[in-house]
Amino acid sequence: MDIHIFSINSAQNELLVSILKVLKKLEGQFDFKLNNVFKYEIDNKTNFKSSFDTLFDICDDFRIANKINITDVCILISPLTYSG
């Protein structure tokens, strides 16, 4: 199983690389992959903070754009928060 780590903006690239370095040291059946070029435009960050569905929309867009297998895991790293 592949685990895809991504962010919605390039400001998180350094964090993504650091996370990947730690995860790559783990032995097991998972293959960690980094995508630091995915772009997602957010017009209203206030709405984003209050919408859990938006987090899943971003992950769905990432899956479609990168043709991610349905059995793989996608992890969104973001400075934005979900208030619920």
Helices and strands as residue ranges (DSSP letters): E 2-7, G 10-12, H 13-24, E 31-35, H 45-50, H 52-66, E 73-77
